[in-house]
Amino acid sequence: MAFLADALSRVKPSATIAVSQKARELKAQGRDVIGLGAGEPDFDTPDNIKKAAIDAINRGETKYTPVSGIQPLREAISAKFKRENNLDYDWKQTIVGTGGKQILFNALMATLNPGDEVVIPSPYWVSYPEMVALCGGTPAFAETSIDNGFKLTPAALEKAITPKTKWLIMNSPSNPSGAAYTSDELKALADVLLAHPQVWILTDDMYEHLTYGDFKFATIAEIEPKLYDRTLTMNGVSKAYAMTGWRIGYAAGPIELIKAMDMIQGQQTSGACSIAQWAAVEALNGPQDFIGKNKAIFQGRRDLVVSMLNQATGIKCPVPEGAFYVYPSCQELIGKTAPTGKVIATDEDFVSELLEAEGVAVVHGSAFGLGPNFRISYATSETLLEQACERIQRFTASLK
Ligand SMILES: Cc1ncc(COP(=O)(O)O)c(C=O)c1O
């Protein structure tokens, strides 16, 4: 439509939202569908956090807040970075946004000029390349492989950097692969970055609290202090505290960048919801035992799903370190024929035939820039996960 902006032609709709929509439609038609597409914890927000929001309403905390967020929340964020990441950020170096999404978008909006490149390791969270394109930049993909656990290698990073590179986006643990980088792996990437002073690092640590077993989370500015001055450390309460609907994300970084993001946000949404900000203060400052309990539940689910998928014919599923996703390969099934008679030529065919035959909704890997794979979100009950994996086993066994 001629009326719409040219910028719209640079973006595509979210494949993950499309899968959830398709699953909902089939359900509405009476089909028995198990949706494993959603990227949010299935737990409710803890009661102490809900109570803090109710108290805030009763106190009349219902007015506009400063654009970058209320000071108690910014101080809580500063304290969180010190406590959990050994990072010194003054509260004035922090900013609160309406979800991590707004933080990412505004950081890119505040920095990208036409022709600027942003290195994005694939598979990637679907919104990164779209946000970069909307802000006028050019995504530069750096492929990972299943054999190195879907992690960016120093050589692949070096190859992706050009004089036009402005940012590297890191996301550990990753959506969609669940891969998380060890301190040593981050240090090796940091060594490459030290040789390219024009490159800043936007690290999306949204899944920080969801790592399993002995894995120890680390973030790049902590591992290489020489990168502190060109790193934006982003995080949020959505996944760790089951607060996706509250829409609070945050970041900390060099003050000039934070000020630029504040300026954009001031002409856009202004401060995030006042009530949600008070809830986030309680999330960050209050009891943290909720996180440990959830971790244990998620780890049990991860182990169940990985084990059952590896028993499915033609599926290869690595064990991810974190998040609540697995990213198995369906490479061996490409070229086989589904019960409908359709030949499976791509991972997109695989997921649509799986949905058709067995009513299991997952997202195809090509939507995340690396396939043939598919993403399963295991943020749902063990009973449903077990049923879903049994159905996947039956489906893969039925392929000829
Ligand atoms: C990697 C990653 N970053 C950021 C976000 C956005 O988080 P928020 O809900 O706080 O906007 C998500 C949500 O799916 C995500 O998976």
PDBQT file of the ligand as one rigid body, heavy atoms in Angstrom, charges set to zero:
ROOT
HETATM    1  C1  LIG A 501      16.649 -12.991  23.725  1.00  0.00    +0.000 C 
HETATM    2  C2  LIG A 501      15.544 -12.110  24.122  1.00  0.00    +0.000 A 
HETATM    3  N1  LIG A 501      15.787 -10.812  24.339  1.00  0.00    +0.000 NA
HETATM    4  C3  LIG A 501      14.816  -9.960  24.687  1.00  0.00    +0.000 A 
HETATM    5  C4  LIG A 501      13.511 -10.389  24.826  1.00  0.00    +0.000 A 
HETATM    6  C5  LIG A 501      12.450  -9.365  25.150  1.00  0.00    +0.000 C 
HETATM    7  O1  LIG A 501      12.159  -9.311  26.450  1.00  0.00    +0.000 OA
HETATM    8  P1  LIG A 501      11.002  -8.356  27.003  1.00  0.00    +0.000 P 
HETATM    9  O2  LIG A 501       9.805  -9.212  27.170  1.00  0.00    +0.000 OA
HETATM   10  O3  LIG A 501      11.544  -7.853  28.298  1.00  0.00    +0.000 OA
HETATM   11  O4  LIG A 501      10.796  -7.267  26.016  1.00  0.00    +0.000 OA
HETATM   12  C6  LIG A 501      13.201 -11.719  24.602  1.00  0.00    +0.000 A 
HETATM   13  C7  LIG A 501      11.804 -12.185  24.704  1.00  0.00    +0.000 C 
HETATM   14  O5  LIG A 501      11.399 -13.137  24.111  1.00  0.00    +0.000 OA
HETATM   15  C8  LIG A 501      14.238 -12.604  24.242  1.00  0.00    +0.000 A 
HETATM   16  O6  LIG A 501      13.991 -13.894  24.016  1.00  0.00    +0.000 OA
ENDROOT
TORSDOF 0
